């Protein structure tokens, strides 16, 4: 076959039509090549692997295959390919970096739109790749950098919560069969009321609302013991609590007087002829220092009754825990229970705000809890549309005893370094001078020893580890009582990040709703008391506090076996936490659950223990197993 000559030249007309000048290379690098037609036919018929988007025309594609492209253009092609690969790689890396940055930002900053809590960012369920150290750094810019020895365990807790496992079946329940066999019966009486002929008893109770409550109930029992008349108790103003509230600002006076009328005689004030007496001068003023702690009834009969009969009045100043738990006559013990569980009802203002808190914790559910009627009275009756009840959300109430007074008195250290030590020592010098002096004259256990023995208040880090190990889902609504945590919000941040639905009364109520209670710490504490007592689960970090004792006792008395309380064994928990660097999460989880499960055992009140905390005794409650 004859060869075919093909001439390829620039087209001047087309260049002019485009309105642009040809490049010098376009003008000088034209060429003419002749080749065999069969070669061209084979080249054009073979399958091309070059994408069409990279082919300017079929003719150019053929020329490139046959090596007919100018050398300068070939170099440009090679440079273009390298640049293209680098650009694609750069785009991929950039997209990946953007994704990681966006994911980090969302995990650390996104918040639940329905949460009215402290307003912190939190970890989402899929954030297990984020280390707890990064979380603690992001909390940063705090007043005092906090060091934690639990970084590894907290990281494991983050992973565990991220898995969003089902909660253990027994988490929200008591051992029902045994617990439900006890029912309230302190309202039963089988004695005649006394006339109070021996004189009048004045009581000035000290401390906060919980100490005052115990003092009132003890005073009621002593009044009956001495056949006296009780004047409605007064509350001392405390430089610590700074609350001028009196009995009638917190409790319903008329209900208190009328409910106990079959037991003792109660008046609102002393008779006129006794008001002018100088009680200290005549020896009728008795301070707590003059009454031994846990004094037996015989002490009052021997030392107080003669003063009462002589002067017609006795004033207990700073009265507190000054009546023993045992031995006490059966009916006198029952009277103390009757006062605590039946005679002390909050005033309507507190009941209404408490009912509002419960409604919001339950996400506006209308079903009532077992203790609602007792706690908030008529304000517990809330109905949904068309009178239908709607089941509310379950919630956990948490009482942390990690205020500055507890931290200072414990002599423990909490990761704040020298600044924390100086701050706590200054607080001790002002509020606990005897302890400060003792430190100078005696060798006391080291902070590490105290922590190993479980004698330190649980830090927020330890509390959140306990909750996570027990299996509480991170979506669980948590009500934090008190909220005056040592270290403030920055110290609570680890807790709020792992449990973002954590709120307080201050965050649940509007400014106008909480305003009537501001500057009245006892009334604010009454709101905490209501929510903690009515919660589906109540968890404490210090079983020795008065609030925790009174709340758990009320939950036992009125709960019908459906109100579990979590009370950690701090010594066992400390032993478990000491292995924080090496223990596996599964083992940690199992040991914590076992230690808490042991504290949920149902048993009668041990001899000598408080009936306010342990009402399961024949004086306060009746057991169906004994009937």
C-alpha angles and dihedrals in degrees: 000000000000115000119252119225115216121192119200115192137156113268110231094196094055090047090054093046090055089053095228134110118246116247116252091249089054090055100044103034100064114127145181123222131179123201140160115285091226090058090053091046092052092046095051094043096051118096111263119218094195112107114246091237088065095049118088090193140337089260094054091047090056092048092053091052091051094048093249095132117110115258093241090054091048091054089050091051092051093047089047092053092051091046090048093052091048091048093051091048091049092050092050092049091047093050091048091050091048090050093051093046092047091047091050091048093048093047093051101038111027114106137193107262090214095050116105093178130118093311099241124147115249146195117266124222093263095051098099091121091066113092120227089235090062088048092052091048090052089052084060133124089073124151093249122021107238121215119205129199089200100069094121095045091047090052089053090048089054090053092047093051091045090060088063094212121185113271117253113268095237095049096096100033141071124224085278102193094056096035095049092054088077119076133178117266106151089110090071116101132189103173137079122253119257125234095222092233097158095071144269131310121209118195127195105186122202135204128040129320094284096050088045091052092054090047092053093051092047090049091052090054093046090049090056091044092054095040089238139141117252121221112213103273123256126218120225119231109247125207087214099048095029093199122141092192116135131202094274092052090062109023133040104256097196093050090048093051097043098042093054095041092103087056110036140358113253128188132181096232143004119275113268095252092058099044094080095054119117095228095188092051094052094045097251096119109094119184129201089253089065094052119065117234113265091012115190123237089254090065092058093046092049102040110018103037094062091053091048093052093046100046101022091229139062124190117205105203119199089002116185138135095358103132122077123238091225145062095029126145112260098246093043090054090049090052090058089052091047091053095047099043103031114017100051110074124163120247117261093256091060093040092054094050090044091053089051091053092050092049092052094045088054091049092248094306114161101210111110126230123232092258101039097098092049093047105040103016116198092003090071092075104095124151134190127223115321090003094290118145119232123203112242132213121277114241140190122226116207127195113193119190096204102121121137093258091057092045092050096044094048094062088219129134124234107191099274096115125210094338091057092047092052092047095050092044091053090051091050092051090056103037104022106033092155090057091049090052091047090055089057096048104035137044107246128192115276120252089251091054092048091051093049090053093052093246097127125091111257111259119223088255091057092044094054091048089054093050093046092048091050088057105249109163115241089239091062113124107239125195113203113207120213098001093198088124118172105252094026126229094339089061091049094049096096089054095047093047094055094038104032095174091071115131141166133210088262092058096041096050124061120241091258092048095052097037095089089060100045115117089019105098094178092054090048088050089053089060090052089048092055096049095043093048094048096043120118088236127014119202125189130188096201118039092194098067119108094229092053092046095049094043094049090046093053091047090054094045099047101019100088092217093301103095111082121196125203112216113171123213096234095199093053091043090051090052090052093046092051087072091057096128098051109024118106117234094241091055092044090049093050095047094048092049091049093050093050093043089059091057091054093065114126113239141149121262111285115237112274096015124125117276088208090065100029108037093160095109133105092256093060108020137026122227120217089209089066095049 
